[in-house]
Amino acid sequence: MGKIFGVKKITGSDYSIPQLDLSVKPQNVDEKYRSLFEPSVVDYGEGYLAHPDSVLLKNGDILTVYPKGHGKGAILSKRSYDGGQTYVNGVKNPPQSWEFSRETPTIYRLEFNSPETQDKILLVSANPKWPFEPTTGGFNCSISCNEGETWSEFQLFYKGQITIVAMASLTRLKENGAFVDKWMGLFHDGDFYNYKTILSFDAQGKMLWSTPEKYFSTYRKIEKSSNMCEVECVRSDNGKGDELCLSTRSNSKKVNSMLSFSNDEGKTWSSPVYAPSALNGERHKADYLPDGRLVITFRSIQRDPVKNSTYKEPKKEGRGWFSEGWIAWVGTYDDLKNGKEGQYRIKVAHTYLPDQDKPSLLANSDCGYCGNVVLADGTFVTSTYGIFTPDEKRYTYIASKRIRLEDTDKLVKDKEKDNVNPS
């Protein structure tokens, strides 16, 4: 392997772990697996709907939020009362300020040390610079203290600071080995500088965000050359450990996503390494399951030169990459730490290109930014946007899948047996 700025460069080799395709239900598959192959519609809507995020409510409901448009527009919402099988109307009386959202909303649950302090649900929407449009800059925050029933109007922080995808991740922090009521939020700007800001609350419950600071400046050449952005942050040991791992989007698409680690709660980061091709993609969203494994969803970016010679979007030959669409990676934190490929990948559903009439390895890259939750019984519910049927020539809409790893584990094993012993 070559090196770039002292980092081992992965040139785009293919992944070697199995990939389970849930796009089409095989004829001989057991009926109990039916839901794996049939997405639920979150919102079909009118026009382009995209970029969802989700939060699990204490009563088991799922609240999903998304913009009415590509990356911006009024914030819409849907709610599922049955674990992601169906979705109905969401927030009944949304704040008026949500109508003027300028970014993809992100949503998080905040838990506090004091049992007397009730959980809050935080929604964040940034104010980037769109072409030919004015912007206030900064980011807007809305809070719910009653499990998403009512929300505060937007409060603007750091006016003038260009923010994009805030907060791409929000991680509760530790001090002296114990969790405290502080959270590290990450975002980037148009020059691919990546920033962190720390959320806390004063004695009266007022939101406080620290002055955004560049946290990856030590590796600026790598950050800039890869166009590093939309960073996910994962804590070790089932979310309770003392190490943090960043997984990045490399928007240049000339190198793989990157991984970097911190053992001081995000104050400093290790020299980044390029992620295995099995994890290469955009807008990673990671969640632990009860058995300790991680599921990470993302928009696939496939850079393998052999596959790229075969799978090309019309009129886009020679760009050096294609997408396999909506992907979920299954593995462990140890895999991330040690640069392993993981256990297997799942193609959650096919996102169709205009000229496709059936699923293919080549998919529409206009997907990802998944809203993920893990239900009490361990079911992983993931939502994204895309065109999910071959006869659908309209704009994208939002769909959801329910995945139980005990089912996908079995299907992957069956697939491997069939490959070893073909009929």
N, C-alpha and C positions, 0 to 999 in steps of 0.2 A: 504493500500500500504506500501511496505517496503521502506527503505531509503538506499542510497549509497552515502557516503561522504557528508551527510547532504542534499542530493537532493532527492525529491520524485521519486521513481523508478516505471516506468510503465513496467509491466512484459510482455506486449505483447498482451493486450486485443484487441478485434476486434473494428473497427470503427462502428458507428451506423448511420452515415449520408448516404443518397442514393448514389449509384454509377451508372452512366449512361454509358452503354457499347456501344461504337460506332464501334465495330469490325464487326458487321454484320447488314446490313440494314433490318429491319423488313418488311414483305410483305405488311403490311397495312400503312406504313409510307408515309406521304405526299411527293411528288416528290421534293418540294422545299428544303427538308432536305437532298437531295441526296449527296451533297458535304461533309456533316459531316461524311459520312460512307466510302468515297472513297479517300484514300490518293493520293497525287501527288508525282511522283518520282522526287526527287532533282537530285540524281546521282546514277545510277545503276552500272556504272563503271565496273572494273575488279578487283577481289580480295576484300579484306576487307576494307570497308569504314565506318567511324564512327565519333563520337564526334563532331557534328557540332555546330557552333555558328552563329548568324545572326545579322545584323544591318539594320535599315530602313533608306534609303537614302532620301534626301529632296524632290526628285521628285516622291516619293512613291515606288520606286523599292526596292527590298529586296536583299541584298548581303549576301550569306551564305558561310562560310569558314569551312574547315575540313581537317584532315590529311589523307594521303594515307597510312593507316595502323592503327593498334590498339594503339592509344595513341601517335603515333609518325609517322613521314614520311612527305614527301613533302606536303606543304599546297596547297590544291586545292580549287576551288571556283566555285559557280554557281550564276546566277542572275535571279531574277524573275521580269518581266516587267508588270505583271498582278495580283499583289497581292497574289502570292503564288499558282496560278493555274498551271503554267508551269514554268520550269527553263531551262535556256540556259547557254551558256558560260559566265564565270564570268570575273575576272580581265584579261585583254587582254595580258599584258606584265608584269607578276608578277616579283618581284625582284629575282635575282638569289639566294640570301640567303634563300628564302623560301624553296628551294629544300632540305635544310639541317635542317629543323625544327625537334626538338626532343620531341615535346609535342603537346597536344591538343590546338589549337589556340583559344584565346578569343578575341572578338572584341567589341569596345565601341565607341559611339559618345561623343565627348567633346565639350561642349558649353561654351562660354566665356562671361564675363560681358561686355566687350567693344564691341560695335556694329561694330567697325572697324576690329576686330579680327574674321576671319572666323572660322567656325567649323573645327575640325580635327576629323579624324577617326583613332583610335588606335587599332593596333593588337599586342597581346602579346603571346609569346611562350616560355615556361620555358625550362630549361635544367636539368632534373632530372638525377639520377644515375640509368641507366638500367643495368641489370646483364651482366657482361663480356664485357661492353662497356665503353670507356672513356667518360668523360663529362667535359665541361668547367664550369658547374654550372651557377648560375645566371639566368637571363631571358632576352630574346630578344624582342625588340620593333620595330615596323614598323609604319610609320605615312603616312596618305593620307590627303592632304589639298584640294582635288578637288573631294570629294564625291566618293572616291574609284576608280577613273580612273587610277591614278598612285600612286606608293608607294615608300617610302624610303627603302633602304636596312636595314637589321637588325642592330640594335645597341645593344650591350651587356652591361648589368648592373649587378654589384655585382658578378663578376666572382668568383667562388669558393663556393658561397652560394648555397646549394642544394635547389632547388625550385620545387614544384609540383603543377600543375594546377594554374598557374599565368596568369592573375589575376582571381581567382574564382569569385570575385566580384570587382567592381570599383564604388565607391560612391562619388559623389561631396560633398564637405564639406562646412560648414558654419562657419563664424566668426562674433560674435556679432549679431547673428540672421539672417545674410544675406549670400547668397551664394557667395563664392569666387572661384578663378580659381585654386583650389586644389582638388585632388581626392585621396581617400584612397583605395589602392589596397590590397587584402588579398590573401595569399597562405600558403602552409604548407610544411614541410620537411618529410623525411622518418621516423623520430621518432615521428611524429604527434605533433610537435610544430607548432603553428600557428603564422604567422607573418603579420605585416602590414607595408606598405611603402607608403609614400605620394608623389604623382606626382604633379609637378608644372612646370612652364616654365619661363626662364629668359627673359630679355628685348629683346633679339635677337631671341626668340622663341625656344631656346634650351631646350630639355627635361631634367628635374631634378627629380631624385627619392631619397627620404630620405633613410638613412641606415635602412634596415629592422630590426624591433624589435618585440619581442614576446609580444603579447597583451593579452594573456589569462593565463599568468603565475600564477595569483592568484588562478586559478582553475586547476592547473596542474594535480592533481590526476584524476579529471574528464576528462580532455582533453586526458590524456594518456589511461585511462581505456576504454574509448569509442572509441579510435582511431579517434578523431575529425579531420575532414578535409573538403575540398571543400565547404567552407562556403559562403552562400549567405547573402547579407546585404540589408535590406529593410528600407526605410525611411517612417515615419508615414505621415498621412494627405496627401494622394495622391502623395507622394514623395516630399512634400514641408514642412513637419513638423520638429520638433526639436528632435525627438527621432529616434534611429536606432534599428533595430531588426536583430539579427543573427539567421539563421537557418542552422544547421550543418548536415553533414553526419557522422553517427557513424559507422565507418568501421568495428568495432568488431562485429556488428550485435547482440550483447548481450543486448543492451539497445536501446531505441528509439533515434531518432534525438533529438537535443537539441535546445532550444531557450534562447537567452540572450539579454539584452537591455542596451542601452547607452543613456544618456542624456547630454553627453559632447563631442559629435562628435568622439566617438570611443576611447577616452582617457582611460576610465574605463568602465567595463561591470558588469551587475548584475549577481548574482549567477544563473547559468543556471538551467533551468527546462526541463524535458523531454517533447517533443512535443506529442500531442495527436496522437494516432495510425493512424488517417486519414491523417496525414502529415508525417508519418514515411517513410523515403526513402533516396535516394542518389542523389547528385548534383541538389539541388533545384535551380530553376530559376524563379524569381518573376517579374510580370509586373502588373501595374495598368491599368484598363480599364476606359473609360470616365465616367462611373457611379460610380467610386470610389472603386469598388471591385478589389480584387487581384485575379490573376490566377497564380498559382505556379505549374510548371511542375517538375517532378522528376521520378526517377526509383523506383518503389514500392519495399518496403521491408515489408513483412507481417509476424509478429511474434506471432499472435494469436495461442495459443496451440491447440485449437479445429480445426481450419482450417488446421494447420500444420499436424494434424493426418490424414487429407484427401488429401491434395494437396502436393504431394512430387515429386520432380524430380527423375527420375530413378537413382539409385545408390547414392542418396544424402539424404537418410533417416537419421533422427536424428540430422541434423545440426541446427534445431530450427528456420528456416525461409524459406520462398519461396517468389517469386516475382509475382505480378500481371501485371508487365510490365510497359508500358508507361502511366503515370497518370498525370492528370491535376486537381489540387484542386481549388475550387472556394469558396472564403470567403472574409473576411474583415481584415484590420489591427487590429481592435478591437478583432477579433477572436484570432489572434496571441497573442495579449497583455494579454488576459484573459484566455488563455488556452482552448478556445472553439474549437469544431471539425470543424467548418465551415459550409457551406451550402450544398455542394455536391461534389462528385468526378466524374471525367470523365476518363474512360478507353479509351484513344484516338484511339488506334488501337491495335490489338493483335500481339504480337511478338512470333513466333512459336518456340517451342522446336522440336528437330529432330523427335520425335515419334508422334507428333500431326498432325491430319488431319482436325481439326476444332477448332475454338476458345474455350478457357476454362478460368476459373478464374486463373488457373496456367499458367504463361507465361514465356518466356525466359527473364532472367534478363539482357541480353546483349543489353541494350537500355539506353535512357536517354541522359544527356548532351545536352539538347535541345537548339536550336537556336530559340528564340522567338521575335516577333515584334507585335506591335499593330498598325493597319492601321488607317488612318484618320477617317474612318467611324465606328471605334470601333471593326472591325474584328480582332480576335486574330489568328495569324499565328504561328504555332509551327512546328519545324522540329526535327526529331531524327533519329537514325539508328536502324536497326534490320532486322529480317527476317519476312516479312509481308504476305507471302502466304504459304499455307500448302505444296505446291509442290516445294517450293524453298529450295533446299538443298545446296546452294552455301554460300558464305560469306555474311555478312550483307551489306546492302546498306542504302541510306538516303532517307527518305520520309517526306512529309509535309502535314499538315492538316489546313484547314481554319475553325475557330469556331466563331460563333456569340452567345453570351450568351443569347440573347433573344430567340434563337432557342433551346439551351440546357435547358434553364429555362422551356420552354413549354414542352419539351420531358420528363423532370424530373417530372413535375406536372402530365402529362398524365400517366406516369409509376406508380406514387403513387395512382392515381385514379383507375388504373387497379388492383393494389394490394388490394385496399380497396373493390372494387366492381368487383371481377373476373367474367368473363362471363361463 
